[in-house]
Amino acid sequence: MIEVIVWILLTLAIGSISAVIAKRYGVEYIIGMFACFTVVANIIASKIVVFGPFTVPAAVLVYSTTFLLTDFLSELYSEKEAIKAVFIGFLSNVVLVISVWVAVQWQAAPFWQ
């Protein structure tokens, strides 16, 4: 049960801190955090964890924060900024997939095999 409380507090803290920093440094900060969270969620999605009474992918914890960030974008700035964040998050995931594919295709060093 403590994990659920920690998750709720972390999600609210990340969202609140992002809103405060974005007010000072601009909307690009929230867009960058959104892209970061979508990429991290895809990387850790294969890890299965016990979260309270549920067994879920670890990415649920990170990905759920993206909903809060897009809500901040649409409420504090505009729907156009939220759509921009989703598009940049998508492009970030495309870059991740291509980078991982290239890394997997490379032949490993002889001492690593």
mmCIF file of the C-alpha atoms, coordinates in Angstrom:
data_MODEL
# 
_entry.id   MODEL 
# 
loop_
_atom_site.group_PDB 
_atom_site.id 
_atom_site.type_symbol 
_atom_site.label_atom_id 
_atom_site.label_alt_id 
_atom_site.label_comp_id 
_atom_site.label_asym_id 
_atom_site.label_entity_id 
_atom_site.label_seq_id 
_atom_site.pdbx_PDB_ins_code 
_atom_site.Cartn_x 
_atom_site.Cartn_y 
_atom_site.Cartn_z 
_atom_site.occupancy 
_atom_site.B_iso_or_equiv 
_atom_site.pdbx_formal_charge 
_atom_site.auth_seq_id 
_atom_site.auth_comp_id 
_atom_site.auth_asym_id 
_atom_site.auth_atom_id 
_atom_site.pdbx_PDB_model_num 
ATOM 1   C CA . MET A 1 1   ? 0.000  0.000   0.000   1.00 0.00 ? 1   MET A CA 1 
ATOM 2   C CA . ILE A 1 2   ? 2.909  2.337   0.674   1.00 0.00 ? 2   ILE A CA 1 
ATOM 3   C CA . GLU A 1 3   ? 3.912  2.029   -3.013  1.00 0.00 ? 3   GLU A CA 1 
ATOM 4   C CA . VAL A 1 4   ? 0.562  3.444   -4.075  1.00 0.00 ? 4   VAL A CA 1 
ATOM 5   C CA . ILE A 1 5   ? 0.917  6.429   -1.752  1.00 0.00 ? 5   ILE A CA 1 
ATOM 6   C CA . VAL A 1 6   ? 4.490  7.057   -2.914  1.00 0.00 ? 6   VAL A CA 1 
ATOM 7   C CA . TRP A 1 7   ? 3.360  6.835   -6.545  1.00 0.00 ? 7   TRP A CA 1 
ATOM 8   C CA . ILE A 1 8   ? 0.569  9.352   -6.002  1.00 0.00 ? 8   ILE A CA 1 
ATOM 9   C CA . LEU A 1 9   ? 2.909  11.749  -4.195  1.00 0.00 ? 9   LEU A CA 1 
ATOM 10  C CA . LEU A 1 10  ? 5.633  11.429  -6.852  1.00 0.00 ? 10  LEU A CA 1 
ATOM 11  C CA . THR A 1 11  ? 3.169  11.986  -9.674  1.00 0.00 ? 11  THR A CA 1 
ATOM 12  C CA . LEU A 1 12  ? 1.788  15.106  -8.021  1.00 0.00 ? 12  LEU A CA 1 
ATOM 13  C CA . ALA A 1 13  ? 5.286  16.350  -7.155  1.00 0.00 ? 13  ALA A CA 1 
ATOM 14  C CA . ILE A 1 14  ? 6.577  15.854  -10.706 1.00 0.00 ? 14  ILE A CA 1 
ATOM 15  C CA . GLY A 1 15  ? 3.523  17.573  -12.151 1.00 0.00 ? 15  GLY A CA 1 
ATOM 16  C CA . SER A 1 16  ? 3.685  20.496  -9.732  1.00 0.00 ? 16  SER A CA 1 
ATOM 17  C CA . ILE A 1 17  ? 7.429  20.991  -10.094 1.00 0.00 ? 17  ILE A CA 1 
ATOM 18  C CA . SER A 1 18  ? 7.107  20.813  -13.889 1.00 0.00 ? 18  SER A CA 1 
ATOM 19  C CA . ALA A 1 19  ? 4.392  23.480  -13.862 1.00 0.00 ? 19  ALA A CA 1 
ATOM 20  C CA . VAL A 1 20  ? 6.474  25.786  -11.653 1.00 0.00 ? 20  VAL A CA 1 
ATOM 21  C CA . ILE A 1 21  ? 9.628  25.328  -13.732 1.00 0.00 ? 21  ILE A CA 1 
ATOM 22  C CA . ALA A 1 22  ? 7.664  25.772  -16.970 1.00 0.00 ? 22  ALA A CA 1 
ATOM 23  C CA . LYS A 1 23  ? 6.285  29.052  -15.686 1.00 0.00 ? 23  LYS A CA 1 
ATOM 24  C CA . ARG A 1 24  ? 9.855  30.246  -15.241 1.00 0.00 ? 24  ARG A CA 1 
ATOM 25  C CA . TYR A 1 25  ? 11.573 28.654  -18.258 1.00 0.00 ? 25  TYR A CA 1 
ATOM 26  C CA . GLY A 1 26  ? 8.728  28.193  -20.731 1.00 0.00 ? 26  GLY A CA 1 
ATOM 27  C CA . VAL A 1 27  ? 6.489  25.530  -22.153 1.00 0.00 ? 27  VAL A CA 1 
ATOM 28  C CA . GLU A 1 28  ? 9.425  23.677  -23.699 1.00 0.00 ? 28  GLU A CA 1 
ATOM 29  C CA . TYR A 1 29  ? 10.299 22.231  -20.312 1.00 0.00 ? 29  TYR A CA 1 
ATOM 30  C CA . ILE A 1 30  ? 6.982  20.373  -19.991 1.00 0.00 ? 30  ILE A CA 1 
ATOM 31  C CA . ILE A 1 31  ? 7.218  19.215  -23.606 1.00 0.00 ? 31  ILE A CA 1 
ATOM 32  C CA . GLY A 1 32  ? 10.709 17.869  -22.936 1.00 0.00 ? 32  GLY A CA 1 
ATOM 33  C CA . MET A 1 33  ? 9.560  16.100  -19.781 1.00 0.00 ? 33  MET A CA 1 
ATOM 34  C CA . PHE A 1 34  ? 6.666  14.555  -21.708 1.00 0.00 ? 34  PHE A CA 1 
ATOM 35  C CA . ALA A 1 35  ? 9.025  13.223  -24.383 1.00 0.00 ? 35  ALA A CA 1 
ATOM 36  C CA . CYS A 1 36  ? 11.395 11.923  -21.705 1.00 0.00 ? 36  CYS A CA 1 
ATOM 37  C CA . PHE A 1 37  ? 8.619  10.110  -19.852 1.00 0.00 ? 37  PHE A CA 1 
ATOM 38  C CA . THR A 1 38  ? 7.262  8.461   -23.002 1.00 0.00 ? 38  THR A CA 1 
ATOM 39  C CA . VAL A 1 39  ? 10.716 7.152   -23.924 1.00 0.00 ? 39  VAL A CA 1 
ATOM 40  C CA . VAL A 1 40  ? 11.422 5.932   -20.380 1.00 0.00 ? 40  VAL A CA 1 
ATOM 41  C CA . ALA A 1 41  ? 8.005  4.248   -20.269 1.00 0.00 ? 41  ALA A CA 1 
ATOM 42  C CA . ASN A 1 42  ? 8.811  2.303   -23.431 1.00 0.00 ? 42  ASN A CA 1 
ATOM 43  C CA . ILE A 1 43  ? 12.191 1.245   -22.078 1.00 0.00 ? 43  ILE A CA 1 
ATOM 44  C CA . ILE A 1 44  ? 10.893 -0.067  -18.750 1.00 0.00 ? 44  ILE A CA 1 
ATOM 45  C CA . ALA A 1 45  ? 7.621  -1.509  -20.076 1.00 0.00 ? 45  ALA A CA 1 
ATOM 46  C CA . SER A 1 46  ? 8.931  -5.085  -20.011 1.00 0.00 ? 46  SER A CA 1 
ATOM 47  C CA . LYS A 1 47  ? 9.472  -5.047  -16.235 1.00 0.00 ? 47  LYS A CA 1 
ATOM 48  C CA . ILE A 1 48  ? 6.428  -6.447  -14.416 1.00 0.00 ? 48  ILE A CA 1 
ATOM 49  C CA . VAL A 1 49  ? 5.930  -5.194  -10.851 1.00 0.00 ? 49  VAL A CA 1 
ATOM 50  C CA . VAL A 1 50  ? 3.435  -5.653  -8.056  1.00 0.00 ? 50  VAL A CA 1 
ATOM 51  C CA . PHE A 1 51  ? 1.705  -2.344  -7.429  1.00 0.00 ? 51  PHE A CA 1 
ATOM 52  C CA . GLY A 1 52  ? -0.603 -2.601  -4.477  1.00 0.00 ? 52  GLY A CA 1 
ATOM 53  C CA . PRO A 1 53  ? -3.063 -5.374  -5.312  1.00 0.00 ? 53  PRO A CA 1 
ATOM 54  C CA . PHE A 1 54  ? -2.206 -5.245  -9.038  1.00 0.00 ? 54  PHE A CA 1 
ATOM 55  C CA . THR A 1 55  ? 0.508  -6.792  -11.198 1.00 0.00 ? 55  THR A CA 1 
ATOM 56  C CA . VAL A 1 56  ? 1.348  -4.237  -13.880 1.00 0.00 ? 56  VAL A CA 1 
ATOM 57  C CA . PRO A 1 57  ? 4.188  -3.144  -16.172 1.00 0.00 ? 57  PRO A CA 1 
ATOM 58  C CA . ALA A 1 58  ? 6.544  -0.712  -14.433 1.00 0.00 ? 58  ALA A CA 1 
ATOM 59  C CA . ALA A 1 59  ? 5.852  1.768   -17.231 1.00 0.00 ? 59  ALA A CA 1 
ATOM 60  C CA . VAL A 1 60  ? 2.382  2.417   -15.813 1.00 0.00 ? 60  VAL A CA 1 
ATOM 61  C CA . LEU A 1 61  ? 3.973  4.515   -13.098 1.00 0.00 ? 61  LEU A CA 1 
ATOM 62  C CA . VAL A 1 62  ? 5.910  6.691   -15.524 1.00 0.00 ? 62  VAL A CA 1 
ATOM 63  C CA . TYR A 1 63  ? 3.375  6.814   -18.336 1.00 0.00 ? 63  TYR A CA 1 
ATOM 64  C CA . SER A 1 64  ? 0.562  7.959   -16.072 1.00 0.00 ? 64  SER A CA 1 
ATOM 65  C CA . THR A 1 65  ? 2.514  11.148  -15.403 1.00 0.00 ? 65  THR A CA 1 
ATOM 66  C CA . THR A 1 66  ? 2.307  12.023  -19.103 1.00 0.00 ? 66  THR A CA 1 
ATOM 67  C CA . PHE A 1 67  ? -1.456 12.462  -18.784 1.00 0.00 ? 67  PHE A CA 1 
ATOM 68  C CA . LEU A 1 68  ? -0.939 15.041  -16.063 1.00 0.00 ? 68  LEU A CA 1 
ATOM 69  C CA . LEU A 1 69  ? 1.658  16.870  -18.164 1.00 0.00 ? 69  LEU A CA 1 
ATOM 70  C CA . THR A 1 70  ? -0.570 17.038  -21.253 1.00 0.00 ? 70  THR A CA 1 
ATOM 71  C CA . ASP A 1 71  ? -3.405 18.287  -19.062 1.00 0.00 ? 71  ASP A CA 1 
ATOM 72  C CA . PHE A 1 72  ? -1.116 21.034  -17.724 1.00 0.00 ? 72  PHE A CA 1 
ATOM 73  C CA . LEU A 1 73  ? -0.161 21.941  -21.279 1.00 0.00 ? 73  LEU A CA 1 
ATOM 74  C CA . SER A 1 74  ? -3.718 22.211  -22.500 1.00 0.00 ? 74  SER A CA 1 
ATOM 75  C CA . GLU A 1 75  ? -4.956 24.064  -19.403 1.00 0.00 ? 75  GLU A CA 1 
ATOM 76  C CA . LEU A 1 76  ? -2.037 26.446  -18.802 1.00 0.00 ? 76  LEU A CA 1 
ATOM 77  C CA . TYR A 1 77  ? -0.958 27.069  -22.397 1.00 0.00 ? 77  TYR A CA 1 
ATOM 78  C CA . SER A 1 78  ? -3.137 25.733  -25.207 1.00 0.00 ? 78  SER A CA 1 
ATOM 79  C CA . GLU A 1 79  ? -4.381 22.585  -26.847 1.00 0.00 ? 79  GLU A CA 1 
ATOM 80  C CA . LYS A 1 80  ? -1.905 23.301  -29.644 1.00 0.00 ? 80  LYS A CA 1 
ATOM 81  C CA . GLU A 1 81  ? 1.004  22.942  -27.189 1.00 0.00 ? 81  GLU A CA 1 
ATOM 82  C CA . ALA A 1 82  ? -0.413 19.640  -25.899 1.00 0.00 ? 82  ALA A CA 1 
ATOM 83  C CA . ILE A 1 83  ? -0.669 18.306  -29.448 1.00 0.00 ? 83  ILE A CA 1 
ATOM 84  C CA . LYS A 1 84  ? 2.897  19.468  -30.093 1.00 0.00 ? 84  LYS A CA 1 
ATOM 85  C CA . ALA A 1 85  ? 4.062  17.558  -26.997 1.00 0.00 ? 85  ALA A CA 1 
ATOM 86  C CA . VAL A 1 86  ? 2.361  14.368  -28.156 1.00 0.00 ? 86  VAL A CA 1 
ATOM 87  C CA . PHE A 1 87  ? 3.945  14.707  -31.610 1.00 0.00 ? 87  PHE A CA 1 
ATOM 88  C CA . ILE A 1 88  ? 7.410  15.312  -30.120 1.00 0.00 ? 88  ILE A CA 1 
ATOM 89  C CA . GLY A 1 89  ? 6.908  12.345  -27.784 1.00 0.00 ? 89  GLY A CA 1 
ATOM 90  C CA . PHE A 1 90  ? 6.033  10.196  -30.794 1.00 0.00 ? 90  PHE A CA 1 
ATOM 91  C CA . LEU A 1 91  ? 9.136  11.346  -32.670 1.00 0.00 ? 91  LEU A CA 1 
ATOM 92  C CA . SER A 1 92  ? 11.251 10.647  -29.589 1.00 0.00 ? 92  SER A CA 1 
ATOM 93  C CA . ASN A 1 93  ? 9.949  7.088   -29.548 1.00 0.00 ? 93  ASN A CA 1 
ATOM 94  C CA . VAL A 1 94  ? 10.741 6.683   -33.248 1.00 0.00 ? 94  VAL A CA 1 
ATOM 95  C CA . VAL A 1 95  ? 14.324 7.797   -32.553 1.00 0.00 ? 95  VAL A CA 1 
ATOM 96  C CA . LEU A 1 96  ? 14.482 5.308   -29.666 1.00 0.00 ? 96  LEU A CA 1 
ATOM 97  C CA . VAL A 1 97  ? 13.269 2.424   -31.845 1.00 0.00 ? 97  VAL A CA 1 
ATOM 98  C CA . ILE A 1 98  ? 15.723 3.221   -34.640 1.00 0.00 ? 98  ILE A CA 1 
ATOM 99  C CA . SER A 1 99  ? 18.620 3.603   -32.187 1.00 0.00 ? 99  SER A CA 1 
ATOM 100 C CA . VAL A 1 100 ? 17.844 0.303   -30.464 1.00 0.00 ? 100 VAL A CA 1 
ATOM 101 C CA . TRP A 1 101 ? 17.452 -1.464  -33.802 1.00 0.00 ? 101 TRP A CA 1 
ATOM 102 C CA . VAL A 1 102 ? 20.840 -0.180  -35.026 1.00 0.00 ? 102 VAL A CA 1 
ATOM 103 C CA . ALA A 1 103 ? 22.511 -1.179  -31.745 1.00 0.00 ? 103 ALA A CA 1 
ATOM 104 C CA . VAL A 1 104 ? 21.040 -4.693  -31.939 1.00 0.00 ? 104 VAL A CA 1 
ATOM 105 C CA . GLN A 1 105 ? 22.186 -5.098  -35.555 1.00 0.00 ? 105 GLN A CA 1 
ATOM 106 C CA . TRP A 1 106 ? 25.801 -4.228  -34.795 1.00 0.00 ? 106 TRP A CA 1 
ATOM 107 C CA . GLN A 1 107 ? 28.097 -7.147  -34.260 1.00 0.00 ? 107 GLN A CA 1 
ATOM 108 C CA . ALA A 1 108 ? 29.278 -7.392  -30.671 1.00 0.00 ? 108 ALA A CA 1 
ATOM 109 C CA . ALA A 1 109 ? 32.929 -6.947  -29.748 1.00 0.00 ? 109 ALA A CA 1 
ATOM 110 C CA . PRO A 1 110 ? 34.873 -10.240 -29.774 1.00 0.00 ? 110 PRO A CA 1 
ATOM 111 C CA . PHE A 1 111 ? 35.596 -10.104 -26.040 1.00 0.00 ? 111 PHE A CA 1 
ATOM 112 C CA . TRP A 1 112 ? 31.901 -9.549  -25.249 1.00 0.00 ? 112 TRP A CA 1 
ATOM 113 C CA . GLN A 1 113 ? 30.621 -12.798 -26.778 1.00 0.00 ? 113 GLN A CA 1 
# 
